[in-house]
Amino acid sequence: MVGVPRSGGCQLCRKRRVKCDQGRPGCGNCLKYGVRCPGFERGLKFVPGKHQIRPKGKQGDGECTGARGGYGQDGHNLTALVAAPRPNRGQYISTMVYTVRASISLSDATDFLCWIELGRLGARAVLDGAMCAVATHLVGKERADEAMVVHSRTIYGWSLAALRTSLGHATEWKSSETLCAAMLLCVFELFAGTASSDAWLRHARGLGTLIKQRGPAAHAEGWDASMLLAFRGILIMCDMFNQTSEPCFLSRPGWKPLIRDGGRHLIHPPHLPNRTIEIADGFFERLAELPAIVMPTYSLRQSRTMGTVQQPEPKKIAALAQRAINCRRLFDLWYQDFKALAGMPDEVPSRDQTSPFATVFQHRIAWMGSMHMGYWASILIFQEALAQCQWPGGYEEPREELVGNILRSVESVGSGTMGPHRVGFSVRVAYEFASSEHKRWIVALLDRFKGIYAAIDGATYHRPSKDTEAGQPC
């Protein structure tokens, strides 16, 4: 069972088992010994006990425990799901979020959840259940507690049923809480997986539909704006890997301004310079243009590989080549600014005994390392588009070098709870152009990653043939 420690003392006094005067903002003991008081938030405490099942006749209040998924047999009764506030539940879920932050303080997963407004918890069971599922899974994985991980999947099932009910309601479908719950359950699928490792793709596609139906004005300011900023990368990757024929909706005029923070610091700490945020926003703005290049390039490559008699129209080929050239030019301009901010990574000896590289790149800041990798992966895509278009021009950079830059960054950028999330896109692109040796190393790497991050699964990659040459895509 899950409980909260009864002591009201600060975290350090509780750890030292001494009486705390609970002074604010810092207690007297910490002041006396000249240390920074860590605060009074109480993390979760796990104690032995049985789960309580609510008796019949008292179900349907939207709690995260109880029979039939905790939402009662009247699962379609919206009032039972979203109407009645639960202050105690909100405090409980908030405590779980604080526990996540404490448990994985050495990684940057807490930044990934910075868009959660804790004050919203306790009013909607659909949001509380989703947050509870994600928090329980992350803490369980961090502590290697399989019982918590299993319990998180049960909560996920309850929450998914509640989300379906909210999405079917005349007004609740467009509420901020419903949107946040949908995003959290997509996060859960990224980390935990469900029926398959690509379940998050279907969920993210539905999430994109929900956002489009709500319209740009609903995401212009406040919490809804911060949620869109936090999820822009996932929405772009969804369009990239689903290979739709439509451009990513975030690249359209009505949506494009919304994937920039614009000085509001909606998902960034107050001390982060505006210039840094502008450069980060520029990366996603350019990344949103890639899905419109990936799909026609893939189709063109397939037609050439299979020897299709009917070749694409020359106008379409020219349009694709021109789009790739323009995007490449804008990405190169962005990269010059980015390098001035982030610098280039250091070259250090590899500490991974399985690595095919003697030296690897050490990136000082993980998210900046991810953008380095994303740029190199994007260049590979642009070059493949021009190669398939058989377009002349000086746009070639050695594929082996670009692939090597990406793979040599994995050891640094791919570490920690959020590491697989940071490197997933770039590694997937690099795999298409890697040698057989490097492909086999990538598959083994992904097998390790999927224990933390289910969205990366080497089983979904085509296996390399022994005669695949370096730099030639399978």
Rosetta blueprint (number, residue, H / E / L):
1 M L
2 V E
3 G E
4 V L
5 P L
6 R L
7 S L
8 G L
9 G L
10 C L
11 Q H
12 L H
13 C H
14 R H
15 K H
16 R H
17 R L
18 V L
19 K L
20 C L
21 D L
22 Q L
23 G L
24 R L
25 P L
26 G L
27 C L
28 G H
29 N H
30 C H
31 L H
32 K H
33 Y H
34 G L
35 V L
36 R L
37 C L
38 P L
39 G L
40 F L
41 E L
42 R L
43 G L
44 L L
45 K E
46 F E
47 V L
48 P L
49 G L
50 K L
51 H L
52 Q L
53 I L
54 R L
55 P L
56 K L
57 G L
58 K L
59 Q L
60 G L
61 D L
62 G L
63 E L
64 C L
65 T L
66 G L
67 A L
68 R H
69 G H
70 G H
71 Y L
72 G L
73 Q L
74 D L
75 G L
76 H L
77 N L
78 L H
79 T H
80 A H
81 L H
82 V H
83 A H
84 A L
85 P L
86 R L
87 P H
88 N H
89 R H
90 G H
91 Q H
92 Y H
93 I H
94 S H
95 T H
96 M H
97 V H
98 Y H
99 T H
100 V H
101 R H
102 A H
103 S H
104 I L
105 S L
106 L L
107 S L
108 D L
109 A H
110 T H
111 D H
112 F H
113 L L
114 C L
115 W L
116 I L
117 E L
118 L H
119 G H
120 R H
121 L L
122 G L
123 A L
124 R L
125 A H
126 V H
127 L H
128 D H
129 G H
130 A H
131 M H
132 C H
133 A H
134 V H
135 A H
136 T H
137 H H
138 L H
139 V H
140 G H
141 K H
142 E H
143 R L
144 A L
145 D L
146 E H
147 A H
148 M H
149 V H
150 V H
151 H H
152 S H
153 R H
154 T H
155 I H
156 Y H
157 G H
158 W H
159 S H
160 L H
161 A H
162 A H
163 L H
164 R H
165 T H
166 S H
167 L H
168 G L
169 H L
170 A L
171 T L
172 E H
173 W H
174 K H
175 S L
176 S H
177 E H
178 T H
179 L H
180 C H
181 A H
182 A H
183 M H
184 L H
185 L H
186 C H
187 V H
188 F H
189 E H
190 L H
191 F H
192 A H
193 G L
194 T L
195 A L
196 S L
197 S L
198 D L
199 A H
200 W H
201 L H
202 R H
203 H H
204 A H
205 R H
206 G H
207 L H
208 G H
209 T H
210 L H
211 I H
212 K H
213 Q H
214 R H
215 G L
216 P H
217 A H
218 A H
219 H H
220 A L
221 E L
222 G H
223 W H
224 D H
225 A H
226 S H
227 M H
228 L H
229 L H
230 A H
231 F H
232 R H
233 G H
234 I H
235 L H
236 I H
237 M H
238 C H
239 D H
240 M H
241 F H
242 N H
243 Q L
244 T L
245 S L
246 E L
247 P L
248 C L
249 F H
250 L H
251 S H
252 R L
253 P L
254 G L
255 W L
256 K H
257 P H
258 L H
259 I H
260 R L
261 D L
262 G L
263 G L
264 R L
265 H L
266 L L
267 I L
268 H L
269 P L
270 P L
271 H L
272 L L
273 P L
274 N H
275 R H
276 T H
277 I H
278 E H
279 I H
280 A H
281 D H
282 G H
283 F H
284 F H
285 E H
286 R H
287 L H
288 A L
289 E L
290 L L
291 P H
292 A H
293 I H
294 V H
295 M H
296 P H
297 T H
298 Y H
299 S H
300 L H
301 R H
302 Q H
303 S H
304 R H
305 T H
306 M L
307 G L
308 T L
309 V L
310 Q L
311 Q L
312 P L
313 E L
314 P H
315 K H
316 K H
317 I H
318 A H
319 A H
320 L H
321 A H
322 Q H
323 R H
324 A H
325 I H
326 N H
327 C H
328 R H
329 R H
330 L H
331 F H
332 D H
333 L H
334 W H
335 Y H
336 Q H
337 D H
338 F H
339 K H
340 A H
341 L H
342 A H
343 G L
344 M L
345 P L
346 D E
347 E E
348 V E
349 P E
350 S L
351 R L
352 D L
353 Q L
354 T L
355 S L
356 P L
357 F L
358 A L
359 T E
360 V E
361 F E
362 Q E
363 H L
364 R L
365 I L
366 A H
367 W H
368 M H
369 G H
370 S H
371 M H
372 H H
373 M H
374 G H
375 Y H
376 W H
377 A H
378 S H
379 I H
380 L H
381 I H
382 F H
383 Q H
384 E H
385 A H
386 L H
387 A H
388 Q H
389 C L
390 Q L
391 W L
392 P L
393 G L
394 G L
395 Y L
396 E L
397 E L
398 P L
399 R H
400 E H
401 E H
402 L H
403 V H
404 G H
405 N H
406 I H
407 L H
408 R H
409 S H
410 V H
411 E H
412 S H
413 V H
414 G L
415 S L
416 G L
417 T L
418 M L
419 G H
420 P H
421 H H
422 R H
423 V H
424 G H
425 F H
426 S H
427 V H
428 R H
429 V H
430 A H
431 Y H
432 E H
433 F H
434 A L
435 S L
436 S H
437 E H
438 H H
439 K H
440 R H
441 W H
442 I H
443 V H
444 A H
445 L H
446 L H
447 D H
448 R H
449 F H
450 K L
451 G L
452 I L
453 Y L
454 A L
455 A L
456 I L
457 D L
458 G H
459 A H
460 T H
461 Y L
462 H L
463 R L
464 P L
465 S L
466 K L
467 D L
468 T L
469 E L
470 A L
471 G L
472 Q L
473 P L
474 C L
